[in-house]
Amino acid sequence: MVLVSKFQDWINAKVIGEDAEETPNFAFLEVMNSIMRLYMAMIKNG
């Protein structure tokens, strides 16, 4: 869970640090977020 927390902090920092108009970066973050959700679901389900 610490890894997820750190990852979320990184996402928040990137979102705050980048210009909101930078669509490619935002899209990248969305993809990474989706991957992390899938990864966590796989871990939970064993």
N, C-alpha and C positions, 0 to 999 in steps of 0.2 A: 504493500500500500504506500510505502514511502516513495517508491519509484513513481507511482502514479501522481502523488502529490508534487514531487519535483517536476515531473513532466507538465503538470497543470500550471505550475509556477512559471515554467519556461514559456508555455503558450501565452499566459497572461502578459508576461514581460514582452514577448514578441508583438502581441496585439497592441499593447500600449506604446511600445517603442517605434512601431512602424506607422507610416502614414496610412490612414484608413482607406485611401484611394488605391493603395497597392494591391489590386485584386489578385495577382498571381500569388503573392505571399499569403493572403487570406485563404485562397483556395488550397494552398499547400498545407496550411494549418488545419483546415477542415478535413483534409485527407488523413493527416497524421492523427487527428482526434478520432476519426472513424476507425483507423487501424488499432489504436489503443483500446477503444471500446471492444472491438472484436477479440483482441488479445486477452483482455480481462475476462470476457465471457468464456473464452476457451479455458482459462485457468480455473475459473469458478466451477465449470462443468467437469473438470478433471480430464 
